[in-house]
Amino acid sequence: MRILILSMYYKPDLAATGLLVSEIAEELAKRGNDITIVASVPHYSTNSIWKEYRGKLRYTDMIEGVRVERVWAYVPKNKDNIVLRFFSYLAFTISSFVVGLLTPRPDVIMTISPSPPLTNGLTGALLSRLTGAPLVSNVQDIYPDVAIHMGVMTNPAIISFYKWLEGFVYRKSTSVTVISEGFRRNLAKKGVPQSKLHVMPNFVNTDKVRPLERANAFSTEHSLDSKFVVLFAGNVGMSQGLSHVLDAAHIIRDEQDIVFMIVGNGASKPALEDEAAKMKLDNVRFLPYQPYDRVPEVYSAADVCLVPLRRDFTEDSVPSKLWTIMGCARPVIASVEASSDTAHVVRAANCGIVTQPEDGQEIANAILTLYRDRPLMENQGRQGRAYVEKYYSLHCVAELYECLFLQYRDAMIGSRKAEGVVEREPAPKESQAS
């Protein structure tokens, strides 16, 4: 089965969406599928195009059996400027459409949102119309809802445009896959037919993301071996509400062996570092994104891991970092609303503590509970690992995707036969690596 995936980010870019797509693409390739990715050149972690990818409009890589077509990216210096970001998305929309037309005709097209949000679906819809391949829209975040909630999208004309685009993409999609029941409910309320909606949870590669020794290379490198480490790793953005993590650090600052590690980059990081400095929080340390192959070391160097979200951002989404934490057998403190899908997972797996969002005191209390009860902490970590192995491993979720794609491919072939269309194999792809 030939599958074309459109995703602005793909490894070695460090965006969470790109890493997720990389894992699922490689697993589908291992299952004998012919996978082509159209992605931008790496730029996410540095906010500039990597040196080795400058000077060309298109690059072709072969990575773990996946053909990766990389296209030029417009990278605005100010990532918070929504107009410049739109032009960045538009540039990828145009270039990915052109390169998508040049690839062999796929059996299925999948687009990833937000990667970029919604405009990627427009590209997929056009390619689907021209090739006859069914379009599967994979929704990792619901736009424009999330941008409106964050306050980064306020212009009524822009909001109206994105709402129109959202409806257009869902109408033109053969299937819309969402990562949680909350997302499914959201889109059903917007009129997306239940027959189109499929819950495809995110996952963790339990072969790669696994528990290591607490004292490992990362822990030793950053003098953490003798500390009780509270870790947040990921995007340091507006939706995480990390200022309340600083409140928790301030509340328990007298516990000398507890240290908070905030590992990642994002729009809110400079302000958060300034706030920590003003609060004189010697127990909080900041590090940039770490290479993907160090993820098990980073999480295993922690005793407790945080999944904080601002109020009104928790109801629908299950952050992918939750599966990584559980995969490394570390307990979770999830600062989310009690009715959210994230809270449901934590309770079902019995892998941590759920606190109210935006409440530094509750976060501090949960940390102290696990700090003082090490057997509880270790048991919750083990239960989280067992839960993802059973329900959310890469192998399990890849099988769900493959079954869905086969269903739509077979329906497409049946429809063409009924119309008397003769299937013709495309010319073989030339093998190219760089």
C-alpha positions as CSV (number, residue, x, y, z in Angstrom):
1,M,0.0,0.0,0.0
2,R,1.4,3.4,-1.0
3,I,0.8,6.0,1.7
4,L,1.6,9.8,1.2
5,I,1.9,11.7,4.5
6,L,2.0,15.6,4.6
7,S,3.7,16.9,7.7
8,M,5.6,20.1,8.1
9,Y,7.9,18.5,10.6
10,Y,9.8,15.2,10.4
11,K,12.9,13.9,12.2
12,P,15.6,15.0,12.8
13,D,13.5,18.1,13.5
14,L,12.6,18.0,17.2
15,A,8.9,19.1,17.0
16,A,6.8,16.6,18.9
17,T,4.5,16.2,15.9
18,G,7.4,15.4,13.6
19,L,8.8,12.8,16.0
20,L,5.3,11.2,16.3
21,V,4.9,11.1,12.5
22,S,8.4,9.6,12.1
23,E,7.6,6.8,14.4
24,I,4.3,5.8,12.8
25,A,5.8,6.1,9.3
26,E,8.7,3.9,10.1
27,E,6.5,1.3,11.7
28,L,4.2,1.3,8.7
29,A,7.2,0.9,6.4
30,K,8.4,-2.1,8.5
31,R,5.0,-3.7,7.8
32,G,5.7,-3.6,4.1
33,N,4.0,-0.4,3.1
34,D,5.5,2.1,0.7
35,I,5.7,5.4,2.7
36,T,6.5,8.9,1.3
37,I,6.6,11.9,3.6
38,V,6.5,15.5,2.3
39,A,8.0,17.7,5.0
40,S,9.9,21.0,5.3
41,V,13.6,21.1,5.8
42,P,14.5,21.0,9.6
43,H,14.2,24.3,11.4
44,Y,11.9,23.9,14.4
45,S,14.4,23.6,17.2
46,T,16.6,26.5,16.0
47,N,14.0,28.7,14.4
48,S,16.3,28.7,11.3
49,I,16.9,26.3,8.5
50,W,19.7,23.9,9.4
51,K,23.0,24.7,7.6
52,E,23.2,21.4,5.7
53,Y,19.7,22.0,4.2
54,R,20.3,25.5,2.9
55,G,20.6,26.4,-0.8
56,K,18.1,24.0,-2.4
57,L,14.3,24.0,-2.9
58,R,14.1,20.2,-2.5
59,Y,16.0,17.4,-0.8
60,T,15.3,13.7,-0.8
61,D,16.2,11.5,2.1
62,M,15.7,7.8,2.8
63,I,15.3,7.2,6.6
64,E,14.6,3.8,8.0
65,G,12.8,2.7,4.8
66,V,10.8,5.9,4.5
67,R,11.2,8.3,1.5
68,V,11.3,11.8,2.8
69,E,10.8,14.7,0.4
70,R,11.9,17.9,2.0
71,V,10.8,21.2,0.7
72,W,12.1,24.7,1.4
73,A,10.6,26.5,4.4
74,Y,10.0,30.2,5.1
75,V,11.0,30.6,8.8
76,P,9.8,33.9,10.3
77,K,12.1,35.4,12.9
78,N,9.1,36.3,15.1
79,K,7.3,33.0,15.7
80,D,4.5,34.8,17.7
81,N,3.5,37.0,14.7
82,I,0.4,35.2,13.4
83,V,0.6,36.9,10.0
84,L,4.2,35.8,9.4
85,R,3.3,32.3,10.6
86,F,0.5,32.2,8.1
87,F,2.9,33.0,5.3
88,S,5.2,30.2,6.6
89,Y,2.3,27.8,6.4
90,L,1.3,29.1,3.0
91,A,4.8,28.5,1.7
92,F,4.7,24.9,2.8
93,T,1.2,24.5,1.4
94,I,2.3,25.5,-2.0
95,S,5.6,23.6,-2.1
96,S,4.2,20.5,-0.6
97,F,1.4,20.5,-3.1
98,V,3.9,20.7,-6.0
99,V,6.1,17.9,-4.6
100,G,3.1,15.8,-3.7
101,L,2.0,15.9,-7.4
102,L,5.4,14.6,-8.4
103,T,5.3,11.5,-6.2
104,P,3.7,8.2,-7.4
105,R,0.0,8.1,-7.1
106,P,-0.8,7.1,-3.5
107,D,-3.5,4.7,-2.3
108,V,-4.1,6.9,0.8
109,I,-3.1,10.5,1.7
110,M,-2.8,11.5,5.3
111,T,-2.3,15.1,6.5
112,I,-1.2,16.1,10.0
113,S,-2.7,19.1,11.9
114,P,-1.2,21.2,13.3
115,S,1.7,20.7,11.0
116,P,0.7,23.3,9.8
117,P,-2.8,23.8,11.0
118,L,-5.6,23.3,8.5
119,T,-3.7,24.6,5.4
120,N,-2.1,21.2,5.3
121,G,-5.5,19.8,5.0
122,L,-6.2,22.1,2.0
123,T,-3.1,20.6,0.3
124,G,-4.3,17.1,1.0
125,A,-7.8,17.9,-0.3
126,L,-6.4,19.1,-3.6
127,L,-4.1,16.1,-4.0
128,S,-7.0,13.8,-3.1
129,R,-9.2,15.4,-5.8
130,L,-6.4,15.1,-8.4
131,T,-5.3,11.6,-7.6
132,G,-8.5,10.0,-6.4
133,A,-6.8,8.8,-3.2
134,P,-8.9,8.9,0.0
135,L,-7.9,11.7,2.4
136,V,-7.3,10.9,6.1
137,S,-7.0,14.1,8.2
138,N,-5.1,13.4,11.4
139,V,-6.0,16.0,14.1
140,Q,-3.4,16.5,16.8
141,D,-4.8,19.9,17.9
142,I,-8.2,21.4,17.0
143,Y,-7.7,24.7,15.1
144,P,-8.7,27.4,15.3
145,D,-10.1,26.6,18.7
146,V,-6.7,26.3,20.4
147,A,-5.3,29.5,18.9
148,I,-8.5,31.4,20.0
149,H,-8.2,30.1,23.5
150,M,-4.6,31.0,23.7
151,G,-5.4,34.6,22.6
152,V,-3.0,34.5,19.7
153,M,-5.9,34.6,17.2
154,T,-8.2,37.6,17.8
155,N,-8.9,39.2,14.4
156,P,-12.5,38.3,13.5
157,A,-11.7,38.1,9.8
158,I,-8.8,35.6,10.4
159,I,-11.0,33.6,12.8
160,S,-13.8,33.4,10.2
161,F,-11.3,32.3,7.5
162,Y,-9.9,29.5,9.7
163,K,-13.4,28.3,10.7
164,W,-14.3,28.2,7.1
165,L,-11.1,26.3,6.3
166,E,-11.7,23.9,9.2
167,G,-15.2,23.0,7.8
168,F,-13.8,22.7,4.3
169,V,-11.1,20.3,5.3
170,Y,-13.4,18.1,7.3
171,R,-16.0,18.0,4.5
172,K,-13.4,16.9,1.9
173,S,-11.8,14.3,4.2
174,T,-12.8,10.7,3.7
175,S,-11.9,10.2,7.4
176,V,-10.9,12.4,10.3
177,T,-8.8,10.7,13.0
178,V,-8.6,12.3,16.4
179,I,-6.4,11.5,19.4
180,S,-9.0,11.5,22.1
181,E,-12.7,11.1,22.8
182,G,-12.8,14.7,23.7
183,F,-11.7,15.7,20.2
184,R,-14.3,13.4,18.7
185,R,-17.0,15.1,20.7
186,N,-15.8,18.5,19.7
187,L,-15.8,17.7,16.0
188,A,-19.1,15.9,16.2
189,K,-20.7,19.0,17.7
190,K,-19.3,20.9,14.6
191,G,-21.2,18.6,12.3
192,V,-18.5,16.2,11.3
193,P,-20.4,12.9,10.7
194,Q,-19.8,10.2,13.2
195,S,-19.0,7.8,10.4
196,K,-15.9,9.9,9.5
197,L,-14.6,10.1,13.0
198,H,-12.1,7.6,14.4
199,V,-10.2,7.8,17.6
200,M,-6.5,7.0,17.0
201,P,-4.6,7.6,20.2
202,N,-1.1,8.7,20.3
203,F,1.5,6.2,21.4
204,V,5.0,5.5,22.7
205,N,7.6,3.3,21.0
206,T,8.1,1.0,24.0
207,D,11.1,-0.6,22.3
208,K,13.0,2.8,22.4
209,V,11.3,4.7,25.2
210,R,11.9,2.5,28.2
211,P,13.0,2.9,31.9
212,L,16.7,3.2,32.5
213,E,18.7,3.5,35.7
214,R,17.8,6.6,37.7
215,A,21.5,7.5,37.8
216,N,22.4,7.6,34.1
217,A,24.6,9.7,31.7
218,F,22.1,12.6,31.6
219,S,21.6,12.6,35.4
220,T,25.3,12.5,36.1
221,E,26.1,15.2,33.5
222,H,23.7,17.6,35.2
223,S,24.5,16.6,38.8
224,L,21.1,15.1,39.5
225,D,22.2,11.8,41.0
226,S,21.6,12.8,44.6
227,K,18.6,15.0,43.9
228,F,14.8,14.4,43.8
229,V,14.0,15.5,40.3
230,V,10.7,17.0,39.2
231,L,10.7,17.2,35.4
232,F,8.8,19.1,32.7
233,A,10.0,18.3,29.2
234,G,8.5,19.6,26.0
235,N,7.2,22.8,24.5
236,V,7.4,25.8,26.8
237,G,4.4,27.5,25.5
238,M,1.3,29.5,26.6
239,S,-1.0,26.5,27.0
240,Q,1.2,24.7,29.6
241,G,0.7,27.2,32.5
242,L,4.2,26.7,33.7
243,S,4.2,29.8,35.9
244,H,2.2,27.7,38.4
245,V,5.0,25.1,38.4
246,L,7.3,28.0,39.5
247,D,4.7,28.7,42.3
248,A,5.1,25.1,43.4
249,A,8.9,25.4,43.3
250,H,8.6,28.5,45.5
251,I,6.3,26.7,48.0
252,I,8.7,23.8,48.5
253,R,12.0,25.7,48.1
254,D,13.2,24.8,51.6
255,E,13.4,21.1,50.6
256,Q,17.0,21.3,49.6
257,D,17.2,18.0,47.6
258,I,14.2,18.7,45.4
259,V,15.1,20.3,42.0
260,F,12.8,21.3,39.1
261,M,14.1,20.7,35.6
262,I,12.3,22.4,32.7
263,V,13.7,21.0,29.5
264,G,12.6,22.4,26.1
265,N,12.0,25.6,24.2
266,G,9.0,27.7,23.3
267,A,7.5,31.1,23.1
268,S,7.0,31.4,26.9
269,K,10.5,30.3,27.9
270,P,12.2,33.7,28.1
271,A,9.4,35.1,30.3
272,L,9.5,32.0,32.4
273,E,13.2,32.3,33.0
274,D,12.8,36.0,33.9
275,E,10.1,35.1,36.4
276,A,12.2,32.3,38.0
277,A,15.1,34.8,38.4
278,K,12.8,37.4,40.0
279,M,11.5,34.8,42.4
280,K,15.1,33.7,43.2
281,L,14.3,30.1,42.5
282,D,17.6,28.3,42.9
283,N,15.8,25.0,42.7
284,V,14.7,25.5,39.1
285,R,16.9,24.8,36.2
286,F,16.3,25.3,32.4
287,L,17.7,23.3,29.6
288,P,17.1,23.3,25.8
289,Y,15.5,20.5,23.8
290,Q,17.6,17.3,24.0
291,P,18.3,15.0,21.1
292,Y,15.6,12.4,20.6
293,D,17.9,9.5,21.3
294,R,18.4,10.9,24.8
295,V,14.7,11.0,25.7
296,P,14.8,7.8,27.8
297,E,17.8,9.2,29.7
298,V,16.1,12.5,30.4
299,Y,12.9,11.0,31.7
300,S,14.6,8.2,33.6
301,A,16.7,10.9,35.4
302,A,13.5,12.2,36.9
303,D,11.7,10.9,40.0
304,V,8.4,12.6,39.1
305,C,7.2,14.1,35.8
306,L,4.7,17.0,35.2
307,V,1.9,17.3,32.6
308,P,0.5,20.9,33.3
309,L,-2.0,22.6,31.2
310,R,-3.9,25.9,31.6
311,R,-7.5,25.8,32.5
312,D,-9.8,25.3,29.4
313,F,-6.9,23.6,27.5
314,T,-7.2,20.3,29.3
315,E,-10.7,19.0,28.5
316,D,-10.1,17.5,25.1
317,S,-6.4,16.8,24.7
318,V,-4.0,14.1,25.8
319,P,-0.4,15.4,25.5
320,S,1.9,13.0,23.8
321,K,4.4,13.5,26.6
322,L,2.1,11.5,28.9
323,W,2.8,8.3,27.0
324,T,6.6,9.0,27.1
325,I,6.5,9.5,30.9
326,M,4.6,6.3,31.3
327,G,6.9,4.4,28.9
328,C,9.8,5.4,31.1
329,A,8.0,4.1,34.2
330,R,7.8,7.4,36.0
331,P,4.8,8.7,37.9
332,V,2.8,11.6,36.5
333,I,1.5,14.7,38.2
334,A,-1.2,15.9,35.8
335,S,-2.5,19.4,36.4
336,V,-5.7,19.1,34.4
337,E,-9.4,19.2,34.9
338,A,-10.9,16.1,36.6
339,S,-13.2,15.4,33.7
340,S,-10.5,15.5,31.0
341,D,-9.2,12.6,28.9
342,T,-5.8,13.0,30.4
343,A,-7.2,12.7,33.9
344,H,-9.1,9.6,32.8
345,V,-5.9,7.9,31.6
346,V,-3.9,8.7,34.7
347,R,-6.7,7.3,36.9
348,A,-7.3,4.2,34.7
349,A,-3.6,3.4,34.7
350,N,-3.2,4.4,38.4
351,C,0.1,6.0,37.3
352,G,0.1,9.3,39.2
353,I,-1.8,12.1,40.8
354,V,-4.3,14.5,39.2
355,T,-4.4,18.1,40.5
356,Q,-6.5,21.1,39.5
357,P,-5.0,23.1,36.7
358,E,-3.2,26.4,37.5
359,D,-2.8,25.6,41.2
360,G,0.8,25.7,42.4
361,Q,-0.2,24.6,45.9
362,E,-1.8,21.4,44.7
363,I,1.2,20.7,42.5
364,A,3.5,21.2,45.5
365,N,1.3,18.9,47.7
366,A,1.4,16.1,45.0
367,I,5.2,16.4,44.7
368,L,5.6,16.2,48.5
369,T,3.3,13.1,48.6
370,L,5.5,11.2,46.2
371,Y,8.7,12.6,47.7
372,R,7.7,11.2,51.1
373,D,6.2,7.9,49.8
374,R,8.8,6.3,47.5
375,P,7.1,2.9,47.3
376,L,3.9,4.6,46.0
377,M,6.0,6.6,43.5
378,E,7.7,3.5,42.2
379,N,4.5,1.5,42.0
380,Q,2.8,4.2,40.0
381,G,5.7,4.3,37.6
382,R,5.5,0.5,37.0
383,Q,1.8,0.6,36.5
384,G,2.1,3.4,33.9
385,R,4.6,1.3,31.9
386,A,2.4,-1.8,32.0
387,Y,-0.6,0.3,30.8
388,V,1.1,1.7,27.7
389,E,2.6,-1.6,26.8
390,K,-0.9,-3.1,26.8
391,Y,-2.9,-0.2,25.1
392,Y,-0.7,2.5,23.7
393,S,2.4,0.9,22.2
394,L,3.6,1.9,18.7
395,H,2.8,-1.6,17.4
396,C,-0.8,-1.5,18.7
397,V,-1.6,2.0,17.2
398,A,0.2,1.3,13.9
399,E,-2.0,-1.7,13.4
400,L,-5.1,0.6,13.9
401,Y,-3.8,3.0,11.3
402,E,-3.0,0.2,8.8
403,C,-6.4,-1.3,9.2
404,L,-8.1,2.0,8.6
405,F,-6.0,2.8,5.5
406,L,-6.6,-0.7,4.0
407,Q,-10.3,-0.2,4.6
408,Y,-10.3,3.1,2.5
409,R,-7.9,1.8,-0.1
410,D,-10.1,-1.3,-0.7
411,A,-13.2,0.9,-0.9
412,M,-11.5,3.1,-3.4
413,I,-10.4,0.2,-5.6
414,G,-13.9,-1.3,-5.4
415,S,-15.4,2.0,-6.5
416,R,-13.0,2.3,-9.5
417,K,-13.7,-1.2,-10.6
418,A,-17.4,-0.5,-10.4
419,E,-16.8,2.6,-12.7
420,G,-14.7,0.5,-15.1
421,V,-11.5,2.3,-14.3
422,V,-8.4,0.3,-15.2
423,E,-5.7,0.5,-12.5
424,R,-2.2,1.2,-13.8
425,E,0.9,0.8,-11.8
426,P,3.1,4.0,-11.6
427,A,6.7,3.9,-12.8
428,P,9.0,2.6,-10.1
429,K,10.5,5.2,-7.8
430,E,14.2,5.6,-8.2
431,S,16.2,4.9,-5.0
432,Q,17.9,8.0,-3.7
433,A,19.6,8.6,-0.4
434,S,21.4,11.5,1.1
